[in-house]
Amino acid sequence: MRFAHVILPEGSGPASGEPVLAVVQGDEAFPVPDLLPGGPRHLEQLIAGGDELLAQVRDAAAEAAAGTGHPLSLVEYASASLNPPIVLAVGLNYAAHSGELGLKTDSTPTVFVLWPNSLSGHQQTTSWPRDLTQFVDYEAELGVIIGTAAKDVSADDALDHVWGYTVVNDITARDIQYSEAQWSRCKSFDGFTPSGPFVVTADEIPDPQDLHIWAIVDGKTVQDASTGQMIRSVATLISHLSTSVTLQPGTLISTGSPGGAGYSRDPQIPLRDRSTVTVGVDGIGELTTHCRILD
């Protein structure tokens, strides 16, 4: 199944004006509370309801008649993950990316936390002050959403704990990244973690290591790779992270970016005022962000 947090136009019903979880079928969005009275308004509530609640939503969606939903062309999108217990990000998980940045790929994953204020949605505008950073970059990433608590799980069992997958753009202030010992601040400006627009349930992604991942900046393809090029697979990452902490349901994990970052290109390609960046993962969707630099 395919879900999104959508914002319906004012006057479209009781769910209008605020993000609400919707089932996406074809080119229509069906708010879950409309399909299932009393149903979850946010993804995290659906995940908490387990397989039984998901089955109820699936059955209700199957009965929805085409043409009775809200056209996707008329909705806005909020972040695919609205209230995750934590957002974990993995750095240097593609050899080409770590090499182009001149950063060493360690024997264990580089892990950092992204702050919740950084989450934003498809077709939203992300802005930053010109005097705070002089080089903002894009990073296309596969996002993984945990469905059931994972603690000390093996790599063989790790994917059983995945609820679904989404697309993440891990926007980064590179000058701050290189000037500080930790990476959370440089990647957690307001709006620096767009995700979505869709979350695809895990049953529709049989192999997360066989997905085309890409990025386009102002009409130019700048990243073009496969998730199979990850140094550490999704299963390996989940297993590793679960050894030290319990991964709670709803946790969003951003799994690293392939080569082609703007900072490392010749000539460099920073995100500029009014740049448009689209990152995508085949089988999941494409996520567009508009950029503004504030004087």
C-alpha positions in Angstrom: 0.0 0.0 0.0 1.0 3.6 -0.5 0.3 6.3 2.1 1.0 10.0 2.4 0.3 12.9 4.8 -1.8 15.2 2.8 -3.2 18.7 3.5 -6.6 19.1 1.8 -7.8 22.4 0.5 -9.9 24.5 2.9 -13.5 23.5 2.7 -12.8 19.9 1.7 -14.2 18.5 4.9 -13.3 18.0 8.5 -9.7 17.0 7.6 -9.0 20.1 5.6 -6.1 22.5 6.5 -4.2 20.0 8.7 -2.0 17.0 7.7 -3.9 13.8 7.6 -2.9 10.3 6.7 -4.3 9.2 3.4 -4.2 6.0 1.3 -2.9 6.8 -2.2 -4.6 4.9 -5.0 -3.9 5.9 -8.6 -4.0 9.7 -8.7 -6.3 10.1 -5.7 -5.8 10.4 -1.9 -8.3 8.8 0.4 -8.0 10.2 4.0 -7.9 7.2 6.4 -10.4 8.7 8.9 -12.9 8.9 6.0 -12.3 5.3 5.0 -12.4 4.0 8.5 -14.4 6.1 11.1 -12.1 6.8 14.0 -9.1 5.6 12.0 -5.6 7.0 12.5 -4.9 10.5 11.4 -1.1 10.0 11.3 1.3 7.3 10.2 2.7 6.7 13.6 -0.8 5.9 14.9 -1.3 3.4 12.1 2.0 1.7 12.9 1.1 1.5 16.6 -2.1 -0.3 15.6 -0.1 -3.2 14.2 -1.1 -5.6 11.5 -4.8 -5.7 12.5 -5.3 -2.0 12.0 -3.4 -2.1 8.7 -5.6 -4.9 7.5 -8.7 -2.9 8.4 -7.4 0.1 6.5 -6.5 -2.1 3.5 -10.0 -3.6 3.4 -11.6 -0.2 3.7 -9.4 1.2 0.9 -10.3 -1.8 -1.4 -14.0 -0.7 -1.1 -13.3 2.9 -2.0 -14.7 3.8 -5.4 -12.4 5.5 -8.0 -13.3 9.1 -8.3 -14.4 9.5 -4.7 -11.0 10.5 -3.4 -9.2 13.8 -3.5 -7.1 14.4 -6.7 -3.4 14.5 -5.9 -3.1 17.6 -8.0 -5.2 19.5 -5.4 -3.5 18.4 -2.2 -0.3 19.6 -0.4 2.0 17.2 1.3 3.5 17.2 4.8 6.5 15.1 5.8 6.0 11.3 5.2 6.9 10.9 8.8 5.2 13.5 11.1 6.1 12.5 14.6 8.8 9.9 14.6 10.3 9.0 18.0 13.7 9.8 16.4 15.3 10.3 13.0 18.5 8.5 12.6 20.8 9.2 9.7 23.7 7.1 8.4 26.7 8.8 6.8 29.3 7.5 4.4 27.3 4.5 3.4 28.3 4.6 -0.3 32.0 4.4 -1.2 31.7 7.0 -4.0 30.2 9.5 -1.6 32.7 9.1 1.2 35.5 9.2 -1.3 34.3 12.4 -3.0 34.0 14.1 0.4 37.4 13.0 1.5 36.0 11.3 4.6 37.0 7.9 5.8 34.6 5.0 5.8 35.0 3.6 9.2 34.6 -0.1 10.2 31.3 0.8 11.8 28.5 3.1 10.5 28.6 6.8 11.0 25.4 7.6 12.8 23.9 10.9 13.8 20.5 12.3 14.8 18.4 14.7 12.8 16.2 17.2 14.7 12.4 17.0 14.1 12.2 20.7 13.1 14.1 19.6 9.9 11.2 17.5 8.6 9.3 18.9 5.6 7.2 17.7 2.8 7.1 17.3 -1.0 6.9 20.6 -3.0 7.6 22.6 0.2 10.2 25.4 0.3 13.3 25.2 2.4 15.1 28.4 3.2 18.3 29.4 5.0 20.2 32.6 5.9 22.9 33.6 3.5 25.2 34.7 6.3 24.9 31.4 8.2 26.1 29.0 5.4 27.6 29.6 2.0 27.2 26.0 0.7 24.1 24.0 1.0 24.0 20.5 -0.7 21.5 17.8 -1.6 21.7 14.1 -0.8 19.2 11.5 -2.2 18.6 8.8 0.4 16.3 5.8 1.0 14.3 6.2 4.1 13.3 3.2 6.3 10.5 3.3 8.8 10.5 0.8 11.6 7.3 -1.1 12.3 8.0 -3.2 15.4 10.5 -2.7 18.2 13.9 -4.0 17.2 16.5 -4.9 19.9 19.5 -7.1 19.2 18.1 -8.4 16.0 20.2 -10.3 13.5 20.6 -9.1 9.9 18.6 -12.1 8.8 15.6 -11.0 10.8 16.1 -7.2 10.5 13.8 -6.6 7.6 10.9 -8.2 9.5 10.9 -5.1 11.6 10.5 -2.7 8.7 7.0 -1.1 8.2 7.8 0.7 5.0 10.1 2.9 2.9 10.1 6.5 1.8 12.4 9.0 0.1 14.6 11.5 2.0 16.7 14.5 0.9 19.4 14.9 3.5 20.1 18.6 2.9 23.5 19.7 4.3 25.3 22.9 5.1 28.7 21.7 4.0 30.8 24.5 5.5 29.3 23.9 8.9 29.7 20.1 8.4 33.5 20.5 7.9 33.9 23.0 10.8 32.2 21.0 13.5 33.0 17.6 15.0 29.4 16.4 14.8 26.9 16.5 11.9 23.5 17.0 13.5 23.4 20.8 13.3 24.6 21.2 9.7 21.8 18.8 8.6 19.0 20.0 10.9 18.2 23.5 9.8 14.4 24.0 9.6 13.2 22.1 6.5 16.6 20.4 5.8 15.0 16.8 5.9 12.3 16.6 3.3 10.7 13.2 3.2 8.0 11.6 1.1 5.8 12.2 -0.5 4.8 8.6 -0.1 5.5 5.7 2.3 5.3 2.3 0.6 4.6 -0.7 2.8 7.5 -3.2 3.1 5.6 -5.9 1.3 5.8 -3.9 -2.0 9.6 -3.6 -1.7 10.9 -7.2 -1.8 14.6 -6.1 -1.9 15.6 -2.7 -0.6 19.1 -3.3 -2.1 17.7 -3.3 -5.7 16.3 0.2 -6.1 17.4 2.9 -8.5 18.1 6.2 -6.6 18.7 9.5 -8.2 18.7 13.3 -7.8 18.1 16.2 -10.2 19.1 19.8 -9.5 17.6 22.5 -11.7 17.0 20.0 -14.5 20.4 18.3 -14.4 20.8 14.7 -13.2 23.5 14.8 -10.5 23.1 11.5 -8.7 22.3 8.2 -10.4 23.0 5.0 -8.6 21.5 1.8 -7.0 20.9 1.1 -3.4 22.8 -2.1 -4.1 25.9 0.1 -3.8 25.4 0.7 -0.1 28.4 -0.4 1.9 26.1 -1.7 4.6 22.7 -3.0 3.6 19.4 -1.8 5.3 19.3 -5.1 7.2 22.9 -4.7 8.4 22.2 -1.1 9.5 19.1 -2.1 11.5 20.9 -5.0 13.1 23.9 -2.7 14.1 21.7 0.1 15.5 19.6 -2.4 17.5 22.6 -3.6 19.5 22.8 -0.4 21.5 19.2 0.9 21.5 15.7 -0.4 21.0 14.5 1.0 17.6 11.0 2.1 18.4 8.0 1.8 16.0 7.9 4.8 13.8 11.7 5.4 13.8 12.8 6.9 10.6 16.3 5.9 9.3 18.0 7.7 6.5 20.4 5.2 5.0 23.1 7.3 3.3 23.6 9.0 -0.1 25.4 7.8 -3.3 28.1 9.8 -5.1 27.4 13.0 -7.0 27.1 15.5 -4.2 27.3 19.1 -5.3 30.2 20.0 -3.1 32.5 17.5 -4.8 31.6 18.1 -8.4 33.8 20.2 -10.8 32.4 22.7 -11.1 30.6 22.6 -7.7 26.8 22.7 -7.7 25.5 24.3 -4.5 21.8 24.8 -4.0 21.1 28.4 -5.0 18.3 30.8 -4.4 15.3 29.4 -6.3 17.0 26.1 -7.0 14.7 23.1 -7.4 16.0 19.7 -6.3 14.1 16.4 -6.9 15.4 13.2 -5.3 13.7 9.9 -6.0 13.8 6.1 -5.5 12.1 4.0 -8.1 9.1 2.1 -6.8 8.6 4.6 -4.0 8.4 8.1 -5.6 10.1 11.4 -6.2 10.4 14.3 -3.7 10.8 17.9 -4.8 12.1 20.8 -2.7 12.2 24.5 -3.6 15.1 26.5 -2.2 15.2 30.1 -1.0 18.2 32.0 0.5 17.4 34.7 3.0 19.4 37.9 3.0 
